[in-house]
Amino acid sequence: MSFFYTPPTLHIIGAGLSGLATAIRGSRTHRIALYESATQAGGRCRSFYDKTLGEEVDNGSHLMLGAYNRTLEYLHEIDAQDTLTTHSPATFPFVNLKNGSNWALHFNRGLIPYWLFDTSRRVPKTKLIDYLRDLNLIRKAGKDKTVAEAFIGRSSPLIEPLWRPLTLSMLNTDLEEASASILWAALIRTLIKGEKACRPLLPKTTLGATFIEPALEHLKARRATISYKTLLKNINSNEGHITSLEFAKNTVKVAPEDSVVLAVSARRAAKLLPELPIPMDHNSISSLHFRVPNTNKMLGEAALLGIVEGTAQWLFHRQGMLSVTISNSAQLDRKDKKNFANEIWQEVIKATGSPDAPLPDYRIIKEKRATFAQTPGQIALRPGTQTSYDNLYLAGDWTDTGLPATIEGAILSGFKAIKLMEKNRKKQG
Ligand SMILES: Cc1cc2nc3c(=O)[nH]c(=O)nc-3n(C[C@H](O)[C@H](O)[C@H](O)COP(=O)(O)OP(=O)(O)OC[C@H]3O[C@@H](n4cnc5c(N)ncnc54)[C@H](O)[C@@H]3O)c2cc1C
């Protein structure tokens, strides 16, 4: 008989942010066994060395906001809160590439949104009443309506300069197809909450240095095992209880007291649990990184720049690199890479008002399934955390978090899985 308590094992499939968040929280009470099919952790939020640019790049610029409370908790837990830069007061500059006009949303500090009363802080030629009326239309639209349908029979001067880019960047889905209710869920946590909730938070260096490496260090210190190149192919069960996990190369027994969290992408989850309704439609995001020696000369002190009426949508910069994000970018699939890079580079020059310059070294990264398509129909398919198996839980940005498919949603889903697992274990005694 042993006098030492051996904690049960928590088996986590997928080392994206939802799986890592599950592991970090779960390691307080469980032994962690994390299985990842790729050669590295991070999933859709990762960094890698790029030979052409000669440095670590991200698979795409990731913008977080002050409202990302779970993300900040996660970073605090892995002692990585200092790896982010917070841009305050929150300011979102925009430029219209067609007519050259530019403006910025300048939020004011404090809870009362004075900025809405100040013409120089909002979209030009708009009135306070436009914001109030439009927000009310989005709020009232209901679960089965798209953002465009929320505006049926109404015109608004804010649709093109504000709601279109905001919907696309928050939901990676065009306004004509995006769910009004999930946009509202995002707006009440950000725009409506005020300046602090809207502050742009950006990694000082890379996504890997912010989210992944400190998490792996934290888990290593807690003796978690992490297996890469380990693809889960099948889940075996007996009487509603998971008994073993069949990987491509081996089978792992799940002891009766153990739990399993499936934190894989939606499509993989659908293969493993075919009986479950899961959102299967996805939208892509294309990112272009340009090597630019002095990014400050082009973008100044701004953290980011929104581009309207162009192909490029957002411009970010960090030392030596300008990066363009294009959400829901499927229509660009067949473009010749060099022409495409050149076209976007010309837009960058125009948007930043920079003197003409030859195309610098660049890298294009296309994430075909960047997020699920956040339409009313797909949102309705999001499953909850609990499955029909008593020791199997779901995590992932596509599960029913009530949030858009984002870093915050992914991390929240992992925390939710642990909370529910602990609750069930308490019930079972
Ligand atoms: C280009 C791009 C830009 C983005 N921009 C933003 C942004 O600005 N702000 C924001 O908040 N969010 C952004 N996102 C969304 C954000 O990256 C995701 O919401 C988040 O990373 C999803 O994490 P996840 O753990 O749910 O899924 P994933 O990252 O997909 O993790 C799933 C993991 O499971 C592994 N896996 C799959 N199947 C198996 C299997 N059978 N066995 C073992 N392992 C398996 C995968 O390899 C992967 O590592 C962006 C995404 C992309 C792609």
The ligand as an SDF file (V2000), in Angstrom:
LIG
                    3D

 53 58  0  0  0  0  0  0  0  0999 V2000
   -4.1410   33.7860  -39.1600 C   0  0  0  0  0  0  0  0  0  0  0  0
   -4.9860   33.8550  -37.9230 C   0  0  0  0  0  0  0  0  0  0  0  0
   -5.2120   35.0700  -37.3170 C   0  0  0  0  0  0  0  0  0  0  0  0
   -5.9740   35.1380  -36.1460 C   0  0  0  0  0  0  0  0  0  0  0  0
   -6.1360   36.3370  -35.5570 N   0  0  0  0  0  0  0  0  0  0  0  0
   -6.7180   36.4000  -34.3330 C   0  0  0  0  0  0  0  0  0  0  0  0
   -6.7580   37.6180  -33.6270 C   0  0  0  0  0  0  0  0  0  0  0  0
   -6.3030   38.6610  -34.1270 O   0  0  0  0  0  0  0  0  0  0  0  0
   -7.3140   37.6270  -32.3790 N   0  0  0  0  0  0  0  0  0  0  0  0
   -7.8150   36.4910  -31.8100 C   0  0  0  0  0  0  0  0  0  0  0  0
   -8.2620   36.5510  -30.6580 O   0  0  0  0  0  0  0  0  0  0  0  0
   -7.8330   35.3140  -32.4860 N   0  0  0  0  0  0  0  0  0  0  0  0
   -7.2810   35.2350  -33.7090 C   0  0  0  0  0  0  0  0  0  0  0  0
   -7.2360   34.0370  -34.3930 N   0  0  0  0  0  0  0  0  0  0  0  0
   -7.9520   32.8640  -33.8120 C   0  0  0  0  0  0  0  0  0  0  0  0
   -7.1020   32.0840  -32.8070 C   0  0  0  0  0  0  0  0  0  0  0  0
   -5.8280   31.7980  -33.3260 O   0  0  0  0  0  0  0  0  0  0  0  0
   -7.8180   30.7690  -32.5100 C   0  0  0  0  0  0  0  0  0  0  0  0
   -9.1110   31.0620  -32.0250 O   0  0  0  0  0  0  0  0  0  0  0  0
   -7.1170   29.8920  -31.4650 C   0  0  0  0  0  0  0  0  0  0  0  0
   -5.7460   29.7750  -31.7240 O   0  0  0  0  0  0  0  0  0  0  0  0
   -7.7760   28.4960  -31.5090 C   0  0  0  0  0  0  0  0  0  0  0  0
   -7.1790   27.6300  -30.5600 O   0  0  0  0  0  0  0  0  0  0  0  0
   -7.7660   26.1760  -30.3490 P   0  0  0  0  0  0  0  0  0  0  0  0
   -6.9820   25.5190  -29.3110 O   0  0  0  0  0  0  0  0  0  0  0  0
   -9.2400   26.2630  -30.1890 O   0  0  0  0  0  0  0  0  0  0  0  0
   -7.5610   25.4000  -31.7480 O   0  0  0  0  0  0  0  0  0  0  0  0
   -6.2330   24.9910  -32.5300 P   0  0  0  0  0  0  0  0  0  0  0  0
   -5.2320   26.0630  -32.4380 O   0  0  0  0  0  0  0  0  0  0  0  0
   -6.6790   24.5720  -33.8920 O   0  0  0  0  0  0  0  0  0  0  0  0
   -5.6650   23.7390  -31.7310 O   0  0  0  0  0  0  0  0  0  0  0  0
   -6.0140   22.4050  -32.0070 C   0  0  0  0  0  0  0  0  0  0  0  0
   -4.7580   21.5530  -31.8840 C   0  0  0  0  0  0  0  0  0  0  0  0
   -5.1210   20.1890  -31.9740 O   0  0  0  0  0  0  0  0  0  0  0  0
   -4.1770   19.5020  -32.7650 C   0  0  0  0  0  0  0  0  0  0  0  0
   -4.8720   18.3150  -33.2840 N   0  0  0  0  0  0  0  0  0  0  0  0
   -5.8640   18.2880  -34.2190 C   0  0  0  0  0  0  0  0  0  0  0  0
   -6.2890   17.0170  -34.3950 N   0  0  0  0  0  0  0  0  0  0  0  0
   -5.5560   16.2240  -33.5730 C   0  0  0  0  0  0  0  0  0  0  0  0
   -5.5630   14.8360  -33.3080 C   0  0  0  0  0  0  0  0  0  0  0  0
   -6.4240   14.0070  -33.9140 N   0  0  0  0  0  0  0  0  0  0  0  0
   -4.6590   14.3400  -32.4160 N   0  0  0  0  0  0  0  0  0  0  0  0
   -3.8110   15.1790  -31.7540 C   0  0  0  0  0  0  0  0  0  0  0  0
   -3.7800   16.5270  -31.9730 N   0  0  0  0  0  0  0  0  0  0  0  0
   -4.6470   17.0510  -32.8610 C   0  0  0  0  0  0  0  0  0  0  0  0
   -3.8070   20.5230  -33.8260 C   0  0  0  0  0  0  0  0  0  0  0  0
   -2.5620   20.2100  -34.4370 O   0  0  0  0  0  0  0  0  0  0  0  0
   -3.7520   21.8090  -33.0060 C   0  0  0  0  0  0  0  0  0  0  0  0
   -2.4730   22.0360  -32.4600 O   0  0  0  0  0  0  0  0  0  0  0  0
   -6.5420   33.9540  -35.5900 C   0  0  0  0  0  0  0  0  0  0  0  0
   -6.3320   32.7280  -36.2240 C   0  0  0  0  0  0  0  0  0  0  0  0
   -5.5580   32.6660  -37.3690 C   0  0  0  0  0  0  0  0  0  0  0  0
   -5.3240   31.3210  -38.0210 C   0  0  0  0  0  0  0  0  0  0  0  0
  1  2  1  0
  2  3  1  0
  2 52  2  0
  3  4  2  0
  4  5  1  0
  4 50  1  0
  5  6  2  0
  6  7  1  0
  6 13  1  0
  7  8  2  0
  7  9  1  0
  9 10  1  0
 10 11  2  0
 10 12  1  0
 12 13  2  0
 13 14  1  0
 14 15  1  0
 14 50  1  0
 15 16  1  0
 16 17  1  0
 16 18  1  0
 18 19  1  0
 18 20  1  0
 20 21  1  0
 20 22  1  0
 22 23  1  0
 23 24  1  0
 24 25  2  0
 24 26  1  0
 24 27  1  0
 27 28  1  0
 28 29  2  0
 28 30  1  0
 28 31  1  0
 31 32  1  0
 32 33  1  0
 33 34  1  0
 33 48  1  0
 34 35  1  0
 35 36  1  0
 35 46  1  0
 36 37  1  0
 36 45  1  0
 37 38  2  0
 38 39  1  0
 39 40  1  0
 39 45  2  0
 40 41  1  0
 40 42  2  0
 42 43  1  0
 43 44  2  0
 44 45  1  0
 46 47  1  0
 46 48  1  0
 48 49  1  0
 50 51  2  0
 51 52  1  0
 52 53  1  0
M  END
$$$$
